[in-house]
Every structure is written in structure tokens, then in C-alpha cells.
Amino acid sequence: MNRIIVCSTCRCDPPPDLDALRRSLNESGMAIEVTQIECMGACEQPIAVAFQGVGRAAYLFSGLIFPDDIADIISTARNFLATDKGWIEDARPCGRLRFCLRARIPAL
């Protein structure tokens, strides 16, 4: 299972449109779940978004803007799913998200 997690406690206006993100992922043909969780500890730069998958590296991004960054989230998801164990070597296809990376954690 692979998923994108969006912080539910990040305060921003407008709030993240998760339905738009889900639609974009579905239109791209990617099987990746979108969910929310309370506080991922990146409060100084909301909105925090994480990528996580079984046997894959995990990523934490912050400072994302919805809906502006949805296309870059989709590109990052595509890169994440296409790489061995989720380890993204070349972040250029991730667009602006490559500048929002806060943590990259290797797979177990």
C-alpha cells in the first residue's frame, strides 16, 4: 500500500482540497491512497504532506500550497512509485516540491 498523507491540523486558507488531489491521482492512473493525520510536526511551514509505502522510503514535505502544488504532488507520486524502494535520486521532476523536502527516510 502506498499513500499520501496531508496534515489535518495545518491552518491555511483555503484548506487543502483532497478531493481534487484524489481526482488528479485517479486521472493519472496511480493507485495511491490519500489520507489525513493530525500534526506531522512541520507547523512552521504549513501545509505538510508525506509520502509513505510498504518497503519504500518515506518523505515529508512542508510549505505546500493547494491547489497550486497538486501537479507537482502528482509528479512526485509518479516518481516515488517508479523508483526502486521509493528512493528518488533525481528530484527535478518533482517541481517545486524538491524545495519543500524536510525529511527523506530510507525504507526498513
Disulfide bonds with the S-S distance in Angstrom:
none
